[in-house]
Amino acid sequence: MKAEPNTSTRVTSMHATDPRPHVVIVGGGFAGLTAARTLAKADVRITLIDRTNHHLFQPLLYQVATAVLNPADITVPIRWMLRDQANATVIMAEVDRIDVPQHTLTLDGGSSTVAWDYLILATGARHAYFGHPEWESNAPGLKSIEDALEMRRRFLLSFEAAERASAEGQREALLTFVIVGGGPTGVELAGMIPEITRKAMKRDFRRIDPASARVVLLEAGPRLLPQFPESLSARAERDLFDLGVEVLTNTAVTSVDDAGVTVASGERIDAHTVFWGAGNQASPLSKQLGAPLDRAGRVVVAPDLSLPGDPHVFAVGDIASVLTPAGTPVPAVAPAANQMGAHAAQAILHDLRGTPRTPFRYFNKGDLATIGRHRAVAAIGSLKLQGNIAWLAWLFIHILYLAGFRNRITVFVQWAYQLLTYQRGVRLITGATTHRLLKTSNERAQARADARDDGTPSA
């Protein structure tokens, strides 16, 4: 007999006497939601657990961060998406502990537990700072709506503070934006900022010229977009150069603070706004599975995506370490997560039918990245697209994959409006105001002046 966890409440399902196998899915992202939908007609009970109430279309988060789209444009309530699936129950809760031998989850600080017959862990990843978690406070990453709103707040506050700044050097630092990481997130952020500063904001301020904003993109590797063919990486770099973005490859960051970044060469870049897009670290729940992990904390799964030693537990999406037939890692992108979620669900269906499971095979549907208006690159099989045709393909595919008809229409209308007018409709600052940013900037300027006066080195 299994030992009962010491909790105040035990929840096994919404129907405790239901004899059907209980499939628990943790995470309502691409992988988790696809797994639930694949099991829609199966003779199972499904409980989907997520700490938020919404499914997020992560590929467009950078457009929320740069005030192009509203958060509601790229999110859909999970309950609404599964409203017609009678065998699925949604629970909004935080998973604290996974007990693999007991097949139970502990939720919300031990307030309840959930038992499973099958577990699909699809909790995704967070940004990685390569052993420097202290950098996060000064260089936020982009994985959630909260991250995007914080980026938007810092981005817009920089212009407000610069409008009030009294010293030229102070304004320059406030209008310098450093983006760390030359993958799709970094490239798309870097390409979007000049369009906003040169067009949408050009007549909004009186003491500063937003078009003078400096955008610096840092990449530790030899080229941008390393998953793309070299010709497309080179095209992306040229497009960014045409937009006025300073691209520095082979440039690793060695420190980040509230005044800017330092790179391996020793060069210092003064900037009040730093955005991070340089790496991924799997959800910490992966450590509780007792399975081998790779350097990014992802679970090294069996060929069918199950946990080595326990075929009733699956790790899918960004939390799973999976190799392609060529021996390269499966990329952390939405199509891969969808395919893994569907495959884990199919493995459960094979068990129910008494048929052998099959190994997971990733099918690469292509890679796309946009670099601003009419600028994009796309690699779809042997086809390489760039420029306007790649940009149109990017627009069509992202509209197609958005969840919910309302979101598709809303995003289409927003993009059409911006294409015609260059305007952004959601330049809303929430949270802390500019006073703290400007005060901190003044304090740093005074500290540097004092250091020069007494001959001591300045920070």
URRA-V494227 format. One record per backbone hydrogen bond with DSSP energy under -1.0 kcal/mol. NH is the residue of the N-H (numbers start at 1). CO is the residue of the C=O. Records with the same first field share a line. If there is no record, write none. Layout:
NH = CO / CO
//
This chain:
7 = 5
11 = 113
18 = 15
23 = 45
24 = 118
25 = 47
26 = 120
27 = 49
33 = 29
34 = 30
35 = 31
36 = 32
37 = 33
38 = 34
39 = 35
40 = 37
42 = 39
44 = 42
45 = 21
46 = 87
47 = 23
48 = 89
49 = 25
50 = 91
55 = 76
57 = 74
58 = 56
60 = 57
61 = 58
63 = 60
65 = 61
66 = 62
67 = 64
68 = 63
69 = 63
73 = 70
74 = 71
76 = 55
78 = 53
81 = 77
82 = 78
83 = 80
85 = 82
88 = 85
89 = 46
91 = 48
93 = 50
96 = 106
97 = 106
99 = 104
103 = 99
104 = 99
105 = 114
106 = 97
107 = 112
108 = 94
111 = 107
112 = 107
114 = 105
116 = 103
117 = 22
118 = 22
119 = 312
120 = 24
121 = 314
122 = 26
126 = 281
128 = 279
135 = 132
136 = 133
138 = 135
139 = 135
148 = 144
149 = 145
150 = 146
151 = 147
152 = 148
153 = 149
154 = 150
155 = 151
156 = 152
157 = 153
158 = 154
160 = 156
161 = 157
162 = 158
163 = 159
165 = 161
171 = 167
172 = 168
173 = 169
174 = 170
175 = 171
176 = 173
177 = 214
178 = 273
179 = 216
180 = 275
181 = 218
187 = 183
188 = 184
189 = 185
190 = 186
191 = 187
192 = 188
193 = 189
196 = 192
197 = 193
198 = 194
199 = 195
201 = 196
204 = 201
212 = 209
213 = 210
214 = 175
216 = 177
217 = 246
218 = 179
219 = 248
225 = 182
228 = 225
233 = 229
234 = 230
235 = 231
236 = 232
237 = 233
238 = 234
239 = 235
240 = 236
241 = 237
242 = 238
243 = 239
244 = 241
245 = 240
246 = 215
248 = 217
250 = 221
251 = 219
254 = 262
255 = 262
257 = 260
260 = 257
261 = 269
262 = 255
263 = 267
264 = 252
266 = 263
269 = 261
271 = 259
272 = 173
275 = 178
276 = 140
277 = 180
281 = 126
282 = 296
283 = 124
286 = 283
287 = 284
288 = 285
289 = 286
294 = 298
297 = 294
299 = 319
300 = 292
301 = 299
302 = 306
305 = 302
307 = 313
310 = 307
313 = 310
314 = 119
315 = 305
316 = 121
320 = 317
321 = 299
324 = 328
327 = 324
330 = 322
333 = 331
337 = 333
338 = 334
339 = 335
340 = 336
341 = 337
342 = 338
343 = 339
344 = 340
345 = 341
346 = 342
347 = 343
348 = 344
349 = 345
350 = 346
351 = 347
352 = 348
353 = 349
354 = 350
355 = 350
360 = 303
367 = 379
369 = 377
371 = 375
375 = 372
377 = 369
378 = 385
379 = 367
380 = 383
383 = 380
385 = 378
387 = 376
391 = 387
392 = 388
393 = 389
394 = 390
395 = 391
396 = 392
397 = 393
398 = 394
399 = 395
400 = 396
401 = 397
408 = 404
409 = 405
410 = 406
411 = 407
412 = 408
413 = 409
414 = 410
415 = 411
416 = 412
417 = 413
418 = 414
419 = 415
420 = 416
421 = 417
422 = 418
428 = 426
438 = 434
439 = 435
440 = 436
441 = 437
442 = 438
443 = 439
444 = 440
445 = 441
446 = 442
447 = 443
448 = 444
449 = 445
450 = 446
451 = 447
452 = 448
453 = 449
454 = 450
456 = 451
//
